[in-house]
Amino acid sequence: MIPERHDRQHRHHDREGAKQPQRFNFERAARLDDPARFAYLPVADVVALLDPPNGSTLADFGTGTGTYAIEIARLRPDLRIVAIDEQPEMLDLLRDKLKKEPLANVQPMGNDALPALHGSVERVLAINVLHELGDAALSELHRLLRKDGKVVFVDWNAEVDRPVGPPREHVYAPNEARSRLEAAHFRINAQRLFPYQYALVARR
């Protein structure tokens, strides 16, 4: 996601450890619905990295307006997709989309409902949020996964020139991201580079 203006003097207390601790401004939510996103990060490629078992639960962690959650739900109607976001305003925008095009397998969910999911999620997707996640949020994401679960982190690459996304100093290079995730007790199994982003496939 493209973050709000960075201000280290106004860090959110729950963002300790984040590279860019300012929350994404929901007033810019329309940018999350730009169809150009699918050109440089195709939905089918994301699903291939996730490789979700038939009938499994997929948590879209930091779903925003649910752009990818909805497209994955269309592609894989067998999945239960829990679309998680900390901002109620984002979830309201997602619910508006689902009123216009109901998808029975997409469930918007706030952070308060996460404990009920602990240890039960087969797959987690985190697109463009790693640089904004504090240590507590990473731990929460870790707790969602089943013992055999898998998470795919996709985030902006600090090593490439990009016409979209945050400034380089607000995001990680792939090796930096790997180090952060390993420190948070994730095991990195694979990496893939996209034009503007990297993907890291990890397990507990």
C-alpha positions, -999 to 999 in steps of 0.1 A, spaced: 0 0 0 11 36 -5 15 50 31 6 82 46 33 108 51 60 94 73 64 111 107 87 94 132 76 118 159 40 104 157 46 67 156 16 45 166 25 25 197 14 -8 181 38 -2 151 71 -9 170 95 -26 146 78 -14 114 99 1 87 71 26 79 49 28 110 23 53 97 -11 38 88 -23 38 53 -47 67 48 -81 52 40 -90 84 21 -66 71 -5 -84 38 -7 -93 43 -44 -57 37 -53 -60 1 -40 -87 -6 -66 -65 4 -96 -68 -25 -121 -32 -18 -132 -21 -36 -100 -31 -69 -117 -6 -63 -146 24 -62 -123 11 -86 -97 -13 -111 -114 -39 -128 -92 -31 -162 -108 5 -159 -98 -4 -150 -62 -27 -180 -60 0 -202 -74 24 -191 -47 -2 -197 -20 -12 -231 -34 -42 -233 -11 -57 -268 -5 -92 -273 -17 -118 -260 8 -91 -244 30 -92 -210 48 -72 -181 34 -66 -150 55 -59 -118 35 -40 -100 62 -43 -62 56 -69 -66 29 -76 -29 25 -106 -27 2 -104 -64 -6 -92 -61 -42 -72 -93 -42 -95 -111 -18 -124 -106 -42 -104 -117 -72 -91 -148 -55 -126 -156 -43 -138 -155 -79 -109 -177 -91 -113 -202 -62 -149 -203 -50 -140 -234 -29 -119 -213 -5 -131 -195 27 -115 -161 25 -112 -141 57 -105 -105 47 -88 -88 77 -80 -52 82 -74 -30 112 -93 0 98 -131 -2 99 -134 23 71 -115 -1 48 -138 -30 57 -169 -8 51 -156 -2 15 -152 -39 11 -187 -46 24 -200 -21 -1 -184 -40 -29 -199 -73 -16 -234 -57 -15 -230 -50 -52 -215 -84 -60 -221 -109 -33 -194 -135 -27 -204 -160 -1 -169 -171 5 -155 -137 15 -158 -127 52 -146 -92 62 -131 -92 97 -115 -67 121 -86 -74 144 -109 -80 173 -121 -113 158 -86 -127 152 -82 -148 184 -110 -171 172 -88 -180 142 -56 -187 160 -40 -220 148 -67 -227 122 -57 -209 90 -40 -229 62 -29 -199 41 -22 -163 48 -16 -136 22 0 -102 31 2 -78 2 21 -46 6 19 -45 43 51 -60 57 68 -26 58 39 -14 80 36 -43 103 49 -39 138 64 -68 158 31 -74 175 12 -77 142 38 -101 129 33 -123 160 -4 -121 155 -1 -132 119 22 -161 130 -5 -173 155 -31 -175 128 -13 -203 110 -18 -240 115 13 -259 121 14 -269 84 3 -235 73 20 -212 48 21 -174 44 30 -154 13 44 -119 19 43 -96 -11 58 -62 -7 74 -33 -25 110 -38 -34 135 -12 -22 160 -23 -48 141 -13 -79 128 19 -95 90 20 -93 64 44 -105 41 32 -77 44 25 -40 62 41 -11 96 57 -12 126 33 -10 135 43 25 100 32 37 102 -4 24 126 -34 25 150 -50 1 143 -87 -2 172 -97 20 161 -72 47 126 -86 46 139 -122 49 160 -112 80 130 -95 96 107 -125 90 133 -150 102 137 -129 134 100 -133 138 103 -171 136 92 -176 100 110 -201 78 115 -188 43 110 -215 17 109 -196 -16 113 -162 -31 100 -147 -63 106 -113 -79 79 -93 -96 85 -60 -116 80 -38 -85 76 -63 -56 91 -94 -41 73 -124 -27 85 -145 2 69 -178 9 72 -187 45 61 -213 71 59 -214 109 
